[in-house]
């Protein structure tokens, strides 16, 4: 469609306005982030100095002065605790059962800074605490750390750990890692031996299982049963149904069948 002279002059103006609007939003977002970071620093400093604090959390005998609005903004658990009427306004100290002082320190620091030092030494204790207190950001931080640590010797453990606390994304990432590295896991890890029958069937029967040959799958079945022959020998047939026996060489099949018939 042909452009008139007026519309041709308007287009550059509209484009300039859009660029200015976009630039303004970018500047505003950057400013808001800076203000937010500054506010966190100020509030954290006030807490450390014990200034303007209106409550004290107590864990394992250690007291943590806090600001109720800050903790409530971080966690639905604390928001419900401070607003359900059971918590008296004049009550200053609140005991939090089942959480160590070390974990509570991380929780409080996260509420004020939105940062947490997740390590191999604390993640197994920290994720359940974050889940208990419904601190989604801290749960995500733990999951991000565990995802980065996925390895041949821990992927199944991480998958089961994630499932226990309904960390679906981490559990799925761990499952994909298991499927992609199945052959190496069979050779180097004993975690497979701790799986239940249902978990073994889920892995061995998965359409994305990465096994160049069927021998490692068959051998994993035998190893899993041998780990507890008395209680697992009855499960050999459900597991063999997950194995493509037709892809095994005749010699290999005959040799292994002799072994399995003795189980």
N, C-alpha and C positions, 0 to 999 in steps of 0.2 A: 504494500500500500504506500502511495506517495505521501511524503510528509509536507505539510505547509510550512511556510516560513516561520510562523509563530511557534508551532510545535517543535520545530528544529531548535529554536532558541530555548524552549522550556526544558528540554531533555537534560542539557548540561546542568541547569539549575537544580533540577530534581536529583540528579546524581550527586551534586555537591552537597545538597541537604542530607541525603542518605549517608554520605561519608561522614559528615559532621555529627549526625545522630549516632552512627556506629562508634565514632571516636568518643563521643560523650559517654555512651554506655560503657565502653572499655575503661575510660578514666574513672567513672563512678564505681565500677566493679573493683578496680584496683584500690581505690580510696576506701571502699567498704572493707576489703580484705585487710588493709593496713590498720583501719580503726579497730576491726575485730581482733587482730593480733595484739594491738596495743592494749585493748580492754582486758584481754586474757592475761597479759603481763601484769597489769595493775591489780586485777583481782587476785592473781596468784600471790603477788607481793603482800597484799592485805591479809590474805590467809596465813602466810608464813609469819607475819608479824602479830597475828591474832587480833587484827583490827576489824571492827564492824561484823565480827562473826556472831551468828545468832543460834548456833547449835554446836554440839560436839558429838562426833561419832567415836565409839569405843570398840576396838577389836583386839582380842587377845591381850587385854589389859593396857593397851596403848590408846591414847586419846588424840583425836584429829579435829581441831577446830575448823568449822566449815560455815559457808553461807548457804542457807537452805535453798534459795532460788537457783544457785549455781548447780547444786547437786540434783535438784528437781528437773532442771533443763537437760541434764545429761542422762537421767535415768527415770523411767516410769515407776520403777520400784520406789525410789526416794520421793518422787512426786506424790505417789499414793500414800506413802508413809507420813508425809508432812501435811497432807490436806484431807485425810479421811476422818478427822475429828478425834481419833484415838490418841494422837500425839498432842499432848497438852502444850499450849503456847509457852507456858513458863518452864516446861521441862527442857533442860539444856543438853543433857547427856543421854545418848541413845546407844544401847548395846547392839552390835550387829553380830549375831551368832554364826559360828561355822566358817568364819573368814579370818585368816591370819593377819597379823599387823602388817606384814610385808606386802600382802596382796591389797590390803586396804589403802596402803600408801600409794600404790600404783593406780588404784581406782580414783582416789581423790585427786592425784596429780593429773590424771586424764580428764577429769571433769573440768579442771581449770585451764588446761593447756591443749586438750585434744591430741596429746601425744603420749606414747607409752613405750617403755623400753621392754620389748618382748624378746625373750632369749630362750635358748634350749633348756635352760635350768628352770624357768618359771612358767612356760607356756602351758604345760599340762595341768597346773594348778590355776593359772590365770583365766584360761578360757571358761572352765566351769563357773568361776566366780563371776565373770562378765555375763555369762548366760543367766546365772541366778539373779543378778541385779538388773537384768534386761538392758545392758549397756551395749547397744548394737555396734557402735563405732569401735569399741574395744574388742568385741567378738570378731569383727572384720579384720582388725589389726592382727589378732592371733591367727586367723585363717590365712591371711596374706603371708605371715611368717612361715606357717607350716607348709603352704603350697611351695614356697621357695626352697624348703628343705626336703621335698620329696626325693627319695632315693630308693635304690633296689632293696635295701635292708629295712626300710621303715614304711614303705608306701601302703602296705596292707594295714599296719597298725594305725597310721594316720587316717586311713579310710574308715576304719571302725570307730576311732575316736571322734571323727567328724559326725558320723551317723548317730552316735550316742547323744550328741548335743544339737542335732538337727541342722548341722551346717551343710546344707545340700550342695552348694557350689563346690566347697572343698572336697566333699565326699565324691562328687562326680569327677573332679580333677584327679583325685587319687585313683579312682577306678580306671580312668583313661590311661594313667601312667602304668597301672598294673597290666592292662590289656596290651599296651604298646611294648612293654618290656618283659612279657611273660616268660620267654625262654631264659633270659638272664636271671630272672627272679627264681625260676625253678632250680638253676644251678647254684646260686649264691645265697639264697635266703631260706630260712626255716619258718618264716611267718606263715607260709601256706599251710603248714602242718597244724596250725592252731585254729584254722577256719572250721566252721560248722558245715554240715552236709549241704545245707541250703546255700551257703556262701560259695562253696566249691562248685555246686551245680550252676550257680549264677555266672561265675567266672569262666568255667570250662565250656559252658554252653553259649557264651556270648558270641554274637556274630562278628564282633570286631576284635576277637582274640587274635593276637599276632603270633602265630606259630608257623615257622617255615616248613616244619614237618610235624607229623602227628606223634612221633616218638616222645617228645617232651611232655605232651599232654597225657599220654598213657603212663609214662613213668611217674608223673606227679600223682596220678590216681593210686598207683602202687605204693608210693612213699607215704601218702596221706593215710592209707589203710594200715600200712606197717607201723605207723606211729602209735596206733592203739588198736591192734588186730582184734582183740576180744570184743571191743565195742563197735568197731567200724567195718568188720568183714561183711556184715549184712547189707552194707550200702554200696557194694561193688557194682551191682547192676545199674542202679540209677546213674552212677558216675560213668560207667562204660557207655551208656547211651549218649553221653556228651562227647564221646571220642569217635572220630571217623576211622573206624577199624579198617575200612577198605583201603585206606591210604597207607597202611603199614605194610612193610615188605613181608613176604611170606616167611622168610627165615626169622625175622624179628618177632613176628606174630606168634609163631610156633614156640619159640623160646620163652616168651613172656606168658603165653597161655599156660605152659607147664608150671610157671611160678604161681600164677594166680589160682590155679586149681588146688594148690597146696594151702592157700589161705583159708 
